[in-house]
Structures are given as structure tokens and as C-alpha cells.
Amino acid sequence: MKFEYSSTSTFNKELKRLSKKYRSLKKDIAQLLEDIENNPDLGTDLGQGFRKIRLKITSKGKGKSGGGRVVTHNIIVSTSHRKIVMVILWDKSEIENVNTDILKTLL
């Protein structure tokens, strides 16, 4: 299956900010993309194509439960092609959850 990735400006801003705090974050995101390719239905289904995925931040040292969260928007283009939009990223210790109504406005 072919995967095409993109990200929102909100995701990019948070990635930049959190990468300064957690040096391993970019590698952790790269690992997440690989995990998504192995299991496109990874994470919790939030409806309307959105999925919330727990992210292990290696340099934080707390595992997935205390790490970060990434919300993706999955678009099935065809049976062999998916587009994945990285919508938002946050540190679990800073924000508990994100309102699903906000996600639509970020796309």
C-alpha cells in the first residue's frame, strides 16, 4: 500500500517547539510513521477519519502512556493508496485531551 504524508501548520509548530524540549522527538515521529504503514488503523478511532495515536517520546522516559499524542486524519484514496495528514501533536503532561470539534478547523 502507498502512503502519502502531510502535516498542518499547527502540527509543525508543536513539533518544532517540543523537539527543543525532547531531542528524540523527530526520530520518534519517524518511527510512528513506520508503525502507521505497518498498521494503518493504529490508535483510537475518533470518527470522520480522525485517529488519536499514543506516541512514545524516548527522551522523556515515560513510555506511551505518559508520552505524547498525535491526531491523524486518514483519507483512503483507493484500495492501494492512503493519505495521512498529521493534524496535531501535544505532550500528555501539558494537555490532557483535545476537543474533537477543534480538529475539523485545523484541516
N, C-alpha and C positions, 0 to 999 in steps of 0.2 A: 504494500500500500504506500502511496506517495503522500507525504505530509508537507504542507506549506505553513510556515510560521510568520506571524506578525505581532506587533505589540502596540498598545495605546501609549499616548504621551504620559498618562498617569502612571502606568506600569514602569516606563523608562525612568521617570523622575524618582520613584521609590527605589528602583534597582540601583540607581546612582547613589542615592542617599544611604541606603542600607549597606551597599558594597564598601563604603568608607568605614562603617562600623564592624562589618563582618567580612573579612578578606576572602573567605572561601565561597561567598555567595554566587559569584559568576560560574564557578565550577559546579556548584550545587544546582544551579538553573540548567546548565548543560546536561547534567545527569537526569534532571527532571524531564527534559525534552526527550532523552533516550528512553526513559521509563514510559512516557506517553506513547512513543512509537511502538513499544512492546505491548502496551495495554492502553488503547485509545479511550477506554471507559474508566480510566483511573480517577479516583476521587469520588466525591458525593455529588449526585445529580441535583442541581438547583432548579431545573426546569428551563424551558426555552433555549436549550443548547448550552447553558452555563454549567460549569463543573467547578467545585471547590476542592483543591488538592492540598494536602499537608506536605510541607517542604522541610526536609532536614537541613538545618544550617550547621555544617560541620564545625565551624569555628565558634559557634555558640555553645556547643557541647551539651545540648539538651534533647536531642533526638527529634522525631517528627512532631510529637505532641506539644513540645514547647518551642518549636522552631517557627517557621513562617507559614503563610498561607498564600496560595496563588489561585485566582479565579480565571478560568479559561472559557472561551466561547468556541464551541465546536460547530463547524459548518461542513456537512457532508456534501461535497461537490458531485461525487459519483461513487460507485462501489469501490473504486481503487484510488480515490483522492479525497483527502480531508484538509480543510483549512482550520488552523488553530490560532486564535487570537488570544494573546496574553493580556488580560483586561486589567487586573490589579494585583498588587503584591503588598503584603503587610507582615510585620513582626507580631507574632501572637502575644508577646509581652507588652506591646504598646496598644493594640486594639484587639478586643475580644472577637468581634464579628463585624461584617459589613452588611448593610441593608440591601436586599436584592433589588429594590426599586432603583437604587443608585447605579447598578450595573448597566442597565439599558442606556443610561445617559452617557456612560463612558465610551460606548462603542462608536 
